[in-house]
C-alpha cells in the first residue's frame, strides 16, 4: 500500500541496533530497535513482533478465527479490549471525516475484487445496492460487545496496521528500547532522541520526491499506485469512496504526518476519498496534522501541502 525509503542519521551515542522484517498485515512488518545492549534490543524487538502478530490475528479480514471475521458472520460478538478500542477509533475517524473514512466498506472492496484478487468493475445497480449498506453508524458498541446493524460488514484494514504500530511502539518503550522505528507496510512511527529521514515515493515514477525529518512522529501514505488494476485504460485503485462505492480517481497519493500511526492511517485514506480541496481543508483545521497531496490536473501531477511539513 505504501512505500518509503529510509535513511538513518548518525547515532549520538553508542547504541546497539536490531533490525527484523517479517510478513504481517498482508504486507511486511519491520522493527528497528536501538538499545543499550544487544539482549535488550533483541528482546524488545521480539516482544513487539509477538504483540503485533497477535493483533493481526484479531483484526484480519481473511483469517477464519479473527474477531472481525467472526463478527461479520455472527453480527454480534463480545470482543477483546483491543478490538473494541480499534472499532471505537474507526467510528471516531468516520465522524471526524464526515464518513470519508468508513470501517464498513468490506462489501465494496469484495465487489471490486480487492479481497481475492479477482478484479472486476461492478455495474451501477450493484454499487447502489452495496453502498446502501455502508455506514459506520451501523456499528454499535455496548460494553465489550460490537453489533452490526442491517447488512453492515466490518473491515478494519484501513487502521489496523496503524493501531498495531502504535501498540508496538508502546511495547518497545516498555521493554527498554531507547530509539526505534516500526514500519508496517508503509505505516511508520519513530520514537526516541533521534531524527529519522524518510523519503516519500514519487507516485508516477521512481525515486523520492520529498524527504521528511521525523522525531516522535508517525507518517502514512495512501496512493493509487501499488494496489490497483486497469480496465480499458482506466486505473482502479483499492482506496474506495464510501459514498459512491467507486475507487478514488485523480488523487495519486496522500501522505499524512501525525502523532500516532492510527491517525495518520485514517486521515491519509480519508483525504484520498475526499479529494484535495476538501481533504486539505479538513487537515488544516487540526494543527497536529500535516500532509502532502499529489493529484492529477490537466495531465500532470500537482503537489499541495497542509500544516507544517518536517
C-alpha angles and dihedrals in degrees: 000000000000135000129199136170114219124209116181124218119226116277117253092210135021104274127160116240127212120189121192130174124186136159116268141139091026090298135044133308119208125188121187114185132182118196139163091255135021094243090054093048094045093047092048092050093048092049093049092048092050091051094047092048088052090054091047089056090053097047105035117125091205106047114089092216097052120111091236094057092044091049092051089053099042098034091215125052141165103233140189121273089251093056093045090053092048093049089050090050090051092051090048091051089051091053094046092050097042091245096310086120112050131174093201097066094109098110091053094049089050093048092055090048097245091130100052101021093244095125120201140155110243118217122249095258092054091048092049090052094047096046090055087066095049120095133116090221088071088071114090129198119201112169106302093341126099119201128191118213128211110341096330117146122195124233115172094177092110092067107011096094091046092050091048090051090053091050091046091055090052090053093048093051093047090050092057103263112155099196135004155147132221120196118186104184091314099325097118134184127176131193142179136049095316138095115227120202111217123183123216113221124239103248092211102037148011128299137016127317099184137016118216122203107210134184121173090349142115129224133190133178128203116191147161096231107081111035105039144104134214128231122177091339095310121121115223112190129193094247106096132198105232092208098053099025089227132118115263113262130193097024109096101184143348121199116191126191115202143152092260135033093232090059094045090048096050097043095047089056093044094051090051089056095042097048128234100290100049092033096053091045089055093049094045089061091063115064091196091068134069130178147186116207128191118193137164121255123171092341098311138087119257121197124210133173140206128195127356112325110208 
